[in-house]
Amino acid sequence: MSPTSSPSSVAARFTGRAVTGERPLSGALTEVALDDGRTVVVKVQEAPGAARAEAAGLRWLADAGTVRIPAVHGVDERALVTDRVAPGPASAGAAERFGRDLAGLHAAGAPAFGAAPPGGPEEAYIGLAPMRNVPGDDWPRWYAAHRVLPYLRRAVDAGTVRTAEAADVERVCERLPELAGPARPPARLHGDLWNGNVLWGADGQVHLIDPAAHGGHRESDLAMLRLFGCPHLDRILAGYQEVAPLADGWTGRVGVHQLFPLLVHAVLFGRGFAEQAVAAARSALRQAG
């Protein structure tokens, strides 16, 4: 960034406070201390529209008034400024509260499957990968057309997924109406709910960052939590089920919901994730009989 758009200058511009120090966290993230004692995080994103898409997602999730979301102080074409979450321990109590709050977030709903947050672009992102928010009213057809198959094609074109393996994923897509379980209304999803985006705060609450927010199926967020593991996941699920019990057989559908993130990772990171995606597809087909 140029001196006029350094993390400190961006933080000062969006908060109206003088800066007393900064600490780089990564190439994209910087903590900036303000003269009123607060600390904010400045995130720089090179992908067109990514910062605005993330800001729209954070605000939409926060509007539900359930899960804690860092406040957005400002956003422009390249930078996003949010509150810093002071870290704390991952406790069973915080996990159960998070599960109940996550159920409330999902229940806040969305206008359609694939609906973007208000003010958010159709061409959004999940992590570093593009993600199109195209509305649909039928989850199985929407999920196949706008989440699984686009990434399957990219993975096949790159040679990461083999043609015979792709056929198994395509069969899952064809059978999604019977594999998806009972129909559910569109949920307000975080959309990229892996452990790295779950922050355990010093306030005893879970805070969520880096969303790929959209209208989707609530089981997708829960499947993402299971994909890379999460502390006290059993307590999170217990809290969730206390508020919004899941339909019978939901554990058997986890692989179906993990297909999209696994294929995203296959495109970004290679063959190992492709093998996991194919295994998830074949497991779903075996369970379906």
C-alpha positions in Angstrom: 0.0 0.0 0.0 1.1 3.6 -0.6 1.9 5.8 2.4 -1.5 7.5 1.9 -3.3 4.2 2.1 -1.2 2.4 4.7 -3.1 0.4 7.3 -2.6 3.2 9.9 -3.9 5.9 7.5 -6.9 3.7 6.5 -7.7 3.0 10.2 -7.5 6.7 11.0 -9.7 7.7 8.1 -12.5 5.2 8.9 -12.4 5.6 12.7 -11.6 9.3 13.0 -9.0 8.5 15.6 -5.3 9.1 15.8 -3.1 6.0 15.5 -0.6 5.1 18.2 0.9 1.9 16.7 0.4 -1.0 14.3 1.4 -4.6 14.3 1.3 -6.7 11.1 -0.4 -10.1 11.5 0.1 -11.3 7.9 0.5 -9.9 4.4 -3.1 -8.9 4.4 -3.9 -8.2 8.1 -2.7 -5.5 10.4 -3.7 -4.6 14.0 -3.8 -0.9 14.5 -3.9 0.7 18.0 -6.0 3.9 18.3 -5.5 6.8 20.8 -8.8 6.0 22.6 -7.4 2.6 23.6 -9.2 0.5 21.0 -7.5 -1.8 18.5 -8.9 -2.4 15.0 -7.9 -4.8 12.3 -7.2 -3.6 8.8 -7.6 -6.2 6.1 -6.3 -5.5 2.6 -7.8 -7.5 -0.3 -6.6 -7.3 -3.9 -9.5 -9.2 -5.6 -12.0 -6.7 -7.1 -15.0 -6.2 -4.8 -13.8 -8.6 -2.2 -13.6 -6.1 0.6 -17.0 -4.7 -0.1 -18.5 -8.2 -0.3 -17.0 -9.2 3.1 -18.2 -6.0 4.7 -21.8 -6.6 3.4 -21.7 -10.1 4.7 -20.5 -9.0 8.2 -23.2 -6.4 8.4 -25.9 -8.9 7.3 -24.8 -11.4 9.9 -24.6 -8.8 12.6 -28.1 -7.6 11.7 -29.5 -10.9 12.9 -28.5 -9.9 16.5 -27.4 -13.4 17.4 -23.8 -14.5 16.8 -21.2 -11.9 17.7 -19.7 -10.2 14.6 -16.9 -7.6 14.7 -18.2 -4.2 13.9 -17.3 -2.8 10.5 -15.8 0.7 10.7 -15.3 1.3 7.0 -14.6 -0.3 3.7 -13.3 0.9 0.3 -12.2 -0.9 -2.9 -9.2 -2.6 -1.2 -9.4 -2.3 2.6 -11.8 -3.3 5.4 -11.6 -2.0 9.0 -13.2 -4.0 11.8 -13.0 -4.3 15.5 -10.3 -6.6 16.9 -11.6 -9.6 18.9 -9.6 -10.0 22.1 -8.8 -13.7 22.3 -9.9 -16.0 25.1 -10.2 -19.7 25.9 -12.4 -22.1 24.0 -14.8 -23.3 26.6 -17.8 -25.7 26.6 -20.1 -22.9 27.8 -19.1 -20.6 25.0 -19.5 -23.4 22.6 -23.1 -24.1 23.7 -24.0 -20.4 23.5 -22.5 -20.3 20.1 -24.6 -23.2 19.0 -27.8 -21.6 20.2 -26.8 -18.3 18.6 -25.9 -20.0 15.3 -29.4 -21.5 15.2 -30.8 -18.0 15.6 -28.6 -16.7 12.8 -29.8 -19.4 10.5 -33.4 -18.7 11.5 -33.0 -15.0 10.5 -33.3 -16.3 7.0 -32.6 -15.0 3.5 -34.8 -14.1 0.5 -33.6 -17.1 -1.5 -31.0 -19.7 -1.8 -27.9 -17.9 -3.2 -29.2 -14.5 -2.2 -26.4 -12.1 -1.6 -26.3 -9.9 1.6 -27.9 -6.4 1.1 -25.4 -4.3 -0.8 -23.3 -7.4 -1.6 -22.2 -8.3 -5.1 -23.3 -11.2 -7.2 -19.7 -12.0 -7.9 -18.4 -12.7 -4.3 -15.7 -14.9 -2.8 -15.2 -17.8 -0.5 -11.7 -17.2 0.9 -9.5 -16.5 -2.2 -11.9 -18.3 -4.6 -14.7 -16.6 -6.6 -18.3 -17.5 -5.5 -21.4 -16.4 -7.5 -24.5 -15.5 -5.6 -27.3 -16.4 -8.0 -30.7 -16.8 -6.4 -32.8 -20.0 -6.6 -35.9 -21.4 -4.9 -35.0 -25.1 -4.9 -31.9 -26.0 -2.8 -30.9 -29.2 -4.5 -30.9 -27.7 -8.0 -29.4 -24.4 -6.9 -26.6 -26.2 -4.9 -25.7 -28.4 -7.9 -25.8 -25.6 -10.5 -24.1 -22.8 -8.6 -21.9 -24.4 -6.0 -20.8 -28.0 -6.8 -20.7 -28.2 -10.6 -18.8 -25.0 -11.4 -15.9 -26.1 -9.2 -16.1 -29.6 -10.4 -15.6 -28.4 -14.0 -12.6 -26.2 -12.9 -11.0 -29.1 -11.0 -11.5 -31.5 -14.0 -10.1 -28.9 -16.4 -7.0 -28.5 -14.2 -6.6 -32.3 -14.0 -7.1 -32.3 -10.3 -10.2 -34.4 -10.5 -10.2 -37.3 -13.0 -13.1 -37.8 -15.4 -14.3 -41.1 -13.8 -14.2 -39.5 -10.4 -16.2 -36.5 -11.7 -18.9 -38.9 -12.8 -19.5 -39.9 -9.1 -19.9 -36.2 -8.1 -22.3 -35.6 -11.0 -24.3 -38.6 -9.9 -24.7 -37.0 -6.4 -25.9 -33.8 -8.1 -28.5 -35.8 -10.1 -29.7 -37.5 -6.9 -29.7 -34.4 -4.7 -33.5 -34.1 -4.6 -33.5 -37.5 -2.7 -30.2 -37.0 -0.8 -30.9 -33.5 0.5 -33.4 -34.5 3.2 -36.6 -32.5 4.1 -37.0 -29.1 2.4 -36.0 -26.2 4.5 -36.4 -22.4 4.0 -33.3 -20.4 3.0 -31.0 -19.9 6.1 -28.7 -16.9 6.7 -25.4 -18.6 6.3 -21.9 -17.5 7.3 -20.9 -19.6 4.3 -17.2 -20.3 5.2 -17.6 -21.6 8.7 -14.3 -23.4 9.3 -12.5 -23.3 12.6 -10.1 -20.5 11.5 -13.1 -18.1 11.1 -14.4 -19.0 14.6 -12.8 -16.7 17.2 -13.1 -17.5 20.9 -13.2 -14.2 22.7 -12.0 -12.9 26.1 -15.7 -12.0 26.7 -16.7 -15.7 26.8 -18.4 -15.5 23.4 -17.7 -16.8 20.0 -17.2 -14.2 17.2 -17.2 -15.0 13.5 -15.1 -13.4 10.8 -14.4 -13.7 7.1 -17.8 -14.8 5.9 -18.9 -15.9 2.4 -22.4 -15.0 3.5 -25.5 -16.0 1.4 -28.8 -17.7 1.6 -28.3 -21.4 1.9 -29.1 -24.7 3.7 -28.4 -24.5 7.4 -26.7 -28.0 7.4 -24.0 -26.5 5.1 -22.5 -24.3 7.9 -22.6 -27.2 10.3 -20.9 -29.5 7.8 -18.2 -26.9 7.3 -17.6 -26.8 11.1 -17.0 -30.6 11.0 -14.7 -30.5 7.9 -11.5 -29.2 9.6 -12.5 -29.8 13.2 -13.6 -27.2 15.9 -13.1 -27.2 19.7 -16.1 -28.4 21.6 -18.0 -29.3 18.4 -20.2 -31.6 20.3 -21.3 -28.8 22.6 -21.9 -26.5 19.7 -24.2 -29.0 18.1 -25.9 -29.6 21.4 -26.7 -25.9 21.8 -27.9 -25.7 18.2 -30.2 -28.7 18.5 -31.6 -27.3 21.8 -32.9 -24.3 19.8 -33.5 -25.8 16.3 -33.4 -29.6 16.1 -32.0 -31.0 12.9 -33.9 -33.3 10.6 -33.4 -37.0 11.0 -30.4 -38.3 9.1 -28.5 -35.1 9.0 -25.2 -36.7 9.9 -25.5 -38.8 6.8 -25.9 -35.7 4.7 -22.7 -34.1 5.9 -20.7 -35.3 2.9 -23.2 -33.8 0.5 -22.7 -30.4 2.1 -19.0 -30.7 2.3 -18.7 -31.3 -1.5 -18.6 -27.6 -2.3 -15.9 -26.5 0.2 -13.8 -29.6 -0.7 -14.0 -28.8 -4.4 -13.1 -25.2 -3.7 -10.0 -26.4 -1.8 -9.2 -28.9 -4.6 -9.1 -26.0 -7.1 -7.0 -23.8 -4.8 -4.8 -26.4 -3.2 -4.7 -29.6 -5.3 -5.2 -33.3 -5.4 -5.5 -34.1 -1.7 -8.8 -32.2 -1.4 -10.0 -33.7 -4.7 -9.6 -37.1 -3.2 -11.6 -36.1 -0.2 -14.4 -34.6 -2.4 -14.6 -37.8 -4.4 -14.7 -39.9 -1.2 -17.5 -37.7 0.2 -19.5 -38.2 -3.0 -19.0 -41.9 -3.0 -20.0 -42.1 0.6 -23.2 -40.2 -0.1 -24.1 -42.5 -2.9 -23.5 -45.6 -0.8 -25.7 -44.3 2.0 -28.4 -43.6 -0.5 -28.3 -47.1 -1.8 
